[in-house]
Amino acid sequence: MAVASSDSGDDPEITSFAPVALDALENPLVRRAVAYWRTLCGARRFPARENLDQRALVPFQPYMILLKVIDGGADFEYRFVGEAQRMAYDLPYGGRRLSDPANVSPYSKPFFTGYQYIQKSGTPFAIRGWAGKDFTHSRFAYFESVALPLGPDDDHVDHIVVFSAYAPRDLKPVSV
C-alpha cells in the first residue's frame, strides 16, 4: 500500500490500514515471529498455546500481545502485553478484556472484529498502515502487525498471539 505524505510533513489526518499477506510482511521482527509460529505448526494449521517457548519468545516479548478467547469469541482477555505494545497505544491493558471501557478507542471495534474472525476461522491475519490524527490513543505513525491463532486442535482457537512493529510519530510518512 502506498501512502503519500502531506506537503506540510504532518501526520495523516485519517488512519488508513490494509490487510497484507503473511509472506508480504516487511518488518524483520514481525517476519521472524511468523517464521517461529510456522515452525510450531508442524502438520497442524496452528500450534497450541503450550507450544510457545518462553525462551524463544524473549526477543519478541516487547512487541507481543497474548489474548485468551473468552466464551467462544464473545470477548478477549489480555493475558500478556509487551512494553512496546503498551507504549504504542497508551492504554491500561493488564488482565483486562477488550470490551473493558478503559480499553476503548476508535479502533476497538475493528480489532474486536478481526480477533473474532481469527477465532472463528483459525486463519492468521496481517495488517499495516498509518495512524492518523484521528487515532488519539496511538503514539506511533506507522505499524505492521500480525495476529496468529493458537489452539488445542485445528478446529478450536483458544488464544491469539499478536506481534507488531511501530514507527514513532516523530518519523514522518514518506512518499512512495
C-alpha positions in Angstrom: 0.0 0.0 0.0 1.5 3.4 -0.9 0.7 6.3 1.3 1.8 9.8 0.4 2.8 12.3 3.0 1.2 15.6 3.3 3.0 18.6 1.9 3.4 20.0 5.5 5.1 16.8 6.7 2.4 16.4 9.4 0.8 13.1 10.4 -2.0 12.0 8.1 -5.5 13.2 9.1 -7.2 9.8 8.8 -5.9 6.5 9.9 -5.5 4.0 7.0 -4.7 0.4 7.0 -4.9 -2.6 4.8 -4.6 -6.4 5.1 -1.3 -7.9 3.9 -0.3 -11.5 3.1 2.0 -13.1 5.7 4.7 -13.6 3.0 4.5 -9.9 2.1 5.2 -8.6 5.6 8.2 -6.3 5.5 9.3 -5.7 9.2 12.1 -8.2 10.1 10.8 -8.7 13.6 7.3 -9.5 12.5 8.6 -11.8 9.8 10.7 -13.7 12.3 7.7 -14.0 14.6 5.7 -15.5 11.8 8.5 -17.9 10.9 8.7 -19.0 14.6 4.9 -19.6 14.7 5.1 -21.6 11.4 7.8 -23.9 12.9 5.5 -24.6 15.8 2.6 -25.5 13.5 4.2 -28.7 12.2 1.5 -30.6 10.3 -1.3 -28.6 12.1 -3.0 -25.4 10.9 -1.8 -23.6 14.1 0.1 -24.5 17.2 -1.2 -24.9 20.8 -0.6 -22.1 23.3 1.5 -24.7 25.3 3.9 -24.9 22.3 5.1 -21.4 22.8 8.6 -21.5 24.3 9.2 -18.6 26.7 12.9 -18.6 25.9 12.3 -18.5 22.2 9.8 -15.6 22.7 12.3 -13.3 24.6 13.2 -11.2 21.5 9.6 -10.8 20.6 8.0 -10.2 24.1 8.1 -6.3 24.0 6.2 -6.5 20.7 3.8 -9.2 21.7 0.2 -9.5 22.9 -1.3 -12.8 24.1 -5.1 -12.8 24.1 -7.3 -15.5 25.7 -10.5 -16.2 23.8 -13.5 -15.8 26.2 -16.9 -17.5 25.6 -16.1 -18.6 22.1 -15.1 -15.2 20.9 -17.6 -13.1 22.8 -14.6 -11.3 24.4 -10.9 -11.4 24.6 -8.7 -11.1 27.7 -5.2 -9.6 27.6 -3.0 -12.3 29.2 0.3 -10.6 28.3 1.1 -7.2 26.8 4.7 -6.4 25.9 6.2 -3.0 26.7 6.3 -1.7 23.1 2.6 -2.6 22.8 1.6 -0.8 26.0 3.6 2.3 24.9 2.2 2.3 21.4 -1.4 2.6 22.5 -1.1 4.3 25.9 -4.0 2.2 27.3 -4.1 0.1 30.5 -4.3 -3.5 29.3 -3.1 -5.8 32.1 -5.5 -8.6 32.8 -8.4 -6.6 31.2 -10.8 -7.6 28.5 -11.0 -6.0 25.1 -14.6 -5.0 26.0 -13.4 -3.1 29.1 -14.4 0.6 28.8 -10.8 1.6 29.8 -9.5 0.0 26.6 -12.0 1.7 24.3 -10.5 3.6 21.4 -12.0 4.5 17.9 -10.4 1.2 16.7 -11.6 -1.2 19.4 -14.4 -2.5 17.1 -12.1 -3.3 14.2 -9.7 -5.1 16.5 -12.6 -7.0 18.1 -14.0 -8.0 14.7 -10.5 -9.1 13.5 -9.9 -11.2 16.6 -13.4 -12.8 16.2 -12.5 -13.6 12.5 -9.3 -15.3 13.6 -11.0 -17.2 16.4 -13.8 -18.5 14.1 -11.7 -19.2 11.0 -8.4 -20.2 12.5 -6.8 -18.0 9.9 -3.8 -15.7 10.6 -4.3 -12.0 9.8 -1.7 -9.4 9.0 -2.2 -5.6 8.5 -0.1 -2.5 8.0 -0.9 1.2 7.9 -0.6 4.7 9.1 -2.1 6.1 12.4 -3.6 9.4 11.6 -4.5 12.3 13.9 -7.9 10.7 14.4 -6.3 7.8 16.2 -5.8 9.6 19.5 -4.6 6.7 21.6 -1.6 5.9 19.4 1.9 7.0 19.9 3.1 5.7 16.5 2.8 6.8 12.9 3.2 3.5 11.0 2.7 -0.1 12.0 2.8 -3.6 10.8 1.1 -6.3 12.8 0.2 -10.0 12.6 -2.4 -11.9 14.7 -1.9 -15.6 14.8 -4.3 -18.3 16.1 -3.3 -20.8 18.8 -5.4 -23.8 19.9 -5.5 -27.4 21.2 -6.5 -28.7 17.8 -7.2 -27.5 14.3 -10.8 -26.7 15.0 -10.5 -24.6 18.2 -8.7 -21.3 18.7 -8.4 -20.6 22.4 -5.6 -17.9 22.2 -4.4 -15.4 19.7 -0.8 -14.1 19.7 -0.1 -10.7 18.1 3.3 -9.3 17.1 3.5 -5.7 16.0 6.3 -3.2 15.0 5.8 0.5 15.2 7.4 3.7 13.8 7.1 6.5 16.3 5.2 9.7 15.5 8.3 11.8 15.1 9.1 9.8 11.9 7.0 11.3 9.1 5.4 9.4 6.2 7.4 9.3 3.1 6.0 9.4 -0.5 6.4 6.2 -2.5 
